[in-house]
C-alpha cells in the first residue's frame, strides 16, 4: 500500500515542482526580490531570536540539567498532559522562542529516549506556540498599531494550546508500550533529580569546550535549514500569486467565508497565511474588514503557523520516528480553538481598551512592518531568556509543591489507617 501511494503521488509531485520552476523562470525579478525579503527576515529576525535558545538548549542537555528538570517536573506534566517532566522544558522554550524551537527540542528528547514516540507526538501537539514578542510586538504594535490586541491574541493562543494538550492526553492511550529513560521512577524527588543529572552528564562525557563548540555548530546548521525554508516559501508564495494559483485556490474559501459571514477581503490573507504566517498576518491587518474578523483570521494563522513552519518541523523530525500527521491535526485544532477564543475574549472586552487608537496601515504595507533593528532583536532575545528562566523556575516550584502536597497527603492517609 505505501508503495502504491508513493507511485501515485510521484507524478503529482513532479508536476508541482516543474510548475514552480517554470513560474520562477517567468518571474525572475519578482522571485529574486522575494528571496531577498526572506533573507532579510532570516538575518534580522530569526538569527537574533532563536540562536541563543538553540545554544542554551544544547548546553543544558549536555550538562544533564534538562534530565534533572524532567524528574522535578514529572508531578506536573504527567497528570496534565501524559508527557514526561522534560516536556515542560520544551513547553517553556517554545513559549520563549516560538516555533520551531519546540520541534527541535522534542526531536532531541526522542533521540535521547527521554520520551516515547507517542509522548513526543503529544508534546509536539501543544508546545508549538508563537513567542510573545511576535504577537505583542510584530502583530499588535507593528501590524495593527494597537498594543492591547497583543493581550487578546496571546490569551487566545495559549489557552487554545493548553486545551490541545488536554485533548491529546488521550491520544495513543493504551498503545504506548515503550518506556522512556528514567520514566515513572520511585524514591525521593530531589535525590532522583540529582542522580539523573550526574548519569546524563557522565553518559555525554564531552568536556565543556567540546560541548560548547558542538552546541554552536549544531545550532548554526539548524538555523541555516530554517532560513532556507523561509527564503524558499517567500519565493513560492510570490510566484504562485503572480501565476494566479493563489486566486484559483481562493474559490472554495470564498464559499466558506460567505457561509460564516466573513469579509471576502480576508480570503487572500487567509490563503497567504496558510503558507507563511508573517505574510498572511500582515495582509489581514491592512484589509478594511471589521476588526474582530481580522483578529479571528490572524489568530487562526498564528496557531496554524503556516506550511513554512510545518516544513521546518518535518525536516527536524526526519531523524526520528515521530509521525507528522498528529502534528498537523493538532495545528488545525489549535487554529480553530484560537479563533473561537479570540471571538469570545473580544466580546468580553479583552484587547479593546485601546481600540480608539487603532488605525489600519496603508494597503501598500510590506511584510516587514515596523520591524525592530537587529540590536533591538538581540536585546529582546536576552529579555526572552530572562522570562524563560522565570517561567521554568515557576513551573519547577509549582511541580515540587504538587509533589510535596501529594506526599503529605499519602503520609497523613497512612497514619490515619494505622490509627484505625
N, C-alpha and C positions, 0 to 999 in steps of 0.2 A: 504493500500500500504506500509506504513512504517513497519507494522508487517511482511508482506511477505518478504520485503527486509531484515529485521533482521533475519528471519528464514533461508533465502537462504545464507546469509553471515556467519552464525554461524558455519557450518561445515568447511568452508574455514579457518576461524579464528582458529578453533580448530586444524586443520591440521598444520597450520603455527606454532602455539605455541608448539605443540608436536614435530615438526621437529627441531625447535630451541632448545628445551630442550634436545633432543637426540644428537644434534650436540655438545652441551656443555658437555654432558656426555662422548662423544667420544674424545673430545679435552679439557680435564680439565686444563691441564698445560697452553696451549695457551690462554684459556679463562681467567684463573687467571691472567696471565701476562697482558692481555688487560685490565682487570679490574683495576689492579694496575696503569697502564698507564693513564686510565681515572681518577682515584682518584688523581693522581699527577697533572693532568691538573686542576681539580676542586680546589685543595688546593693551588696551586701556581699561578693560573691564574684567575679563576672565583671569588673566595672569595675576593682577594685584589682589583679586577677590579670593582665588582658590589656592594659589601656590603655598601660602603659609599653612593652610589647613592640611594640604596634602603632605607636606614635610612633617608637620606635627603629628599627624596620624601614623605615619611610618615610624617615627621615633617612639611614640607611645606603645605601638605594637611590639617593636623590637625590645623595648625596655621591660615589657611584661606588665605595664601599668594597665593596659586595656583588659588583660586577663584578670587582674585583681578587681578592677571595676566591675567586671562581669559577675564575679562572685557577690560583691556588695550590692549590686542592683538586681540580682535574681529575685529577691522577695517582692519587687515592684513589677518587673516586666513579665514574669511568668504568669501571675494571676490575671493581669490586664490583657496581654496580647499573645500569650502562649509562645513567647520567644525567650531565649536566654538573656541573662543580665547584660551581656555585651551589646544587646540591641539598643540600650539607652545611649551608648557611645555613638552608634550610627545615627540615632534619632537626633541627638544634640548637635552632631557635626552637620547633619542635613539642615537643621534649623539655623545654624550659624552661617554656613557657607552656601547652602542651596544645592540644587541638583547640578551635576550627577555625583556629588560627594558621597551620598548615602550608598549609591550603587558600587562605587569604588571600595568603600569600607566593607559592605556586605560580601562582595566577591572575595576580599581578603579573609574575612571570617570563614567563609566556606572553604577556601584553600587551606586554612589553618585548622579546619574541622572544629571551629568554635561554635558552629551551628549546623544543623542538618539541612538537607535540601529544602524540605517543606518549611522549616523555620526561616531559612533565607528568603524564600518566596513570600512568607508572611511579613517579614521585616521590610523587604523592599516595597511591599504594597503600601505601607503607611509612612515610611520615612522619606519618601520622595517629595520634598517640600521646597518651596521657594524661600530664599532668605529674606528676612525682614527689610534689609536695605533696599532690595529691589522693589518691594511693594510700597514702602514708605517713601523712598527717595525717587526711584525710577518711574514708578507708575503714578503715585498720588501727587508728588510735587512736580516731577518732570513732565508728565503727560497730561494730568488733569488740573494741575495748578491748585490743588486743594489738599493740604496735609491731612485733614480729618478723614479723607477717603482711605488713607492707609490703614487706619484702625479697623474700618469696616472690612476691607479686603483681607487683612491679616486674620481677624477673628473668624471670618467665614472659612478661610483657607485651613487654619489649624484645627478648628472644630471638626470640619469635614474629614481631615486627615486622621484625627483621633477616632472618629466613628468608623472609618475604613479599617483601621487597626482592630477595632472591636469586632467588626463583621468578619474579618479574615482570621480571627481567633479560632473559628470553627473550620477553617479551610484545612483539608488534609487530615482531619481528626480521625484517629484510629489507623491511618495508613503510614504514619511515620515511625518505622521500627528502628531506625538508625539512632545511635546515641552520640551526642556531641561530647567533645573533650570536657571532662570535669562537670558534666551536667548532673544536676539533682544530687550533689554530694551532701553528706551529713556532717555534723560537727559544728564547732564554734565558727561563726561567720568571719570574724576578723582573722583568725588563725588560718582558715582556708584561703582567704584572700591573699595573705602574705605568702603562703606556700605556693599558691598558683603563680604569683608574680615571680618568685625565685625559680620555679620549674620552667616557666616560659623563657626567662632570661637565660638560663643555662642551656636550654634547647636551641635558642637562637645563637648564642656564642660569639657573635661578632663584636669586636672592640668598638668603642664609640666612634672613632674616626671612620671606620668602615661602615658602620650603621648610618652615620650622617651622610656619607657620600652616596650610599645606595638610596637613601631617602630622597636626596636631591635628584639623583639620576632617574629614579622611577617616577617621581613627581613630574619632572620635565617631559618624560615620554608620554605620560597620561595627558598632560596639558596640550601637547602637540597633537595628540589624537583628537581631543575635544575641539581644538582650534580648527583642525581640518574639517570636521563636521560642520562647524559654524560657517566657515567660508563656503563650503560646498552647498549648504542649504540656502545661504544667501543668494548664490548664483542661480540655484534651481528655481526658487520662488520667482525671481526676476524674469528668467527666460520663459517659465511656464505662464506667467502673466502676459508677457508680450506675445506669446504664441496662442493666446486665447484659450488656454487649457483651464485656467482658474475660473474664468466666466462660465465655461462649459460645466465644470463641477458644481457651480453655484445653483444650477437649475433645480435639483431636488431640495437644496437648502432653502430656496425661496418658498417652496410649498410648506416646508416645516415652519418657517418663520411666520408665514401667513396664518397658519393654524393656531399659533400661540400669540399672535398679535404683536410680533416683534418688528421693529422698523427695518425695512429692507436695506437701508444704507449700511447695516451691520453685517450683511451677508459676506462681502469681500473681506472685511477684517476677521470675521469668524474663520473663513477658509484659510486666510494667511496665518492665523493663529494655530490652526491645525498643524501647519508645517513648522512655524517658528514663533515662539512666544513673544519676543520683543516687537517684531513687525506687526503681528496681529493686535497686540495691546495698544501700540502707538496709533494704528489706523482707527481703532474703535474710539479712541479718545477725541478724534477730530471730526467725527460724524455729528450730524445735527439731531441724532436720536435722543429720546428722553434719557436723563442721567441714569435712572435706575436700570434701563435696558443696556446702556453702555457698560455699567458695572457688572451686570449679570453676565454679559459676554466675556468681559475681561477676566472675571473670576473663574469662569469655566476654562478659559485659555490658560491661565496661570496653573490651575490644578491639573489640566491635561498635560501641560508642559511642552507640547509640540513634538513633531516627528524628529526634529533635530536632536532634542534631548533623548528621545527614545532610541535613536540610532547610537548615541553615545553610550547609553545604558547597555544596549545589546552588545556593543563592542567590548565593554568592560566585562560582561558576563560570559564571553566566549570561552574562557579557560575554565569555567565551572559547569556543573550540571544543573544550575538553577534555570528553570524554564521561564521563558519570556511572556507567555500567554497570561499567566496570573497578574503580571505587572501591568499589561495593557488593560485588562478588565478592571484592575484597581484604579487606573488613571481615569477611565470612563466614569466609574462610581464616584471617585473623588471630584471630578468635574461637575457632575450632576448635583452632588450634595453641596459643593461650594456655591454653585449658582443659587440653589434653593435657600441656603442660609444667608446669602447676600441679600436676597429679596426680603427675607424675614427681618434681618437686622436693620435694613434700610427703613422698612416700615415701622420698626420700633424706635427709629430716630438715631441709630448709630451712624456716625460719619456725616451727619448733616449740620453739625454745629457751625461749620464754616461755609455752608452752602452759598451764602451771599457773595463770597469772594470768588466762587468758581466762575471761570471764563474759558470757553473752548479755545484751543490753539488754532492757528491758521491751518487751512487744509493742505498747505504745502509742507507740513511738518515732515521731518525725516525720522528714521528710527532712532537716531541718537539725540533725542530731545533733552536739553538741559543736562547733558552728561557732565558729571564732576570731572575735574582734572585727574591725571594719573596719581599725583601726590595725594589728592583728597581720597582717592580709592584706597591707597595704601593705609592712610590714617583710619579710614572706615573699616578696613580689614583688621587692623590692630584692635579697634573698638569691638569688632565682632568676636575676636579671640577672647577679649575680656568678658564679654557676655557669655561666651561658651563656657569659660571656667566657672562663672557664677551659676549657669544652668546645670552643668554636670555636678557641681558641688551641691546644689539644692536637691537634685534628684537622688544623689547618694545619701544625703542626710535623711530624706524622706523614706528611702528604702530601708536604711538602717533602723529608723523609727518603727517602721512596719514590722521588721524582724524582731525588734526588742518587745514591742507590744504583744506580738503573737506568742513569743516565748514566755512572757509573763503570764499570759492567759493560760498557756499549757501547764505551767508550774502551779498556778492557782487551782486549775481544774483537778490536777493530780492530788494536790494537798487536800482538797475537799473530798475527793474519792477515798483517800486514805483515812480521813477522819470518820467517814461513814462506815 
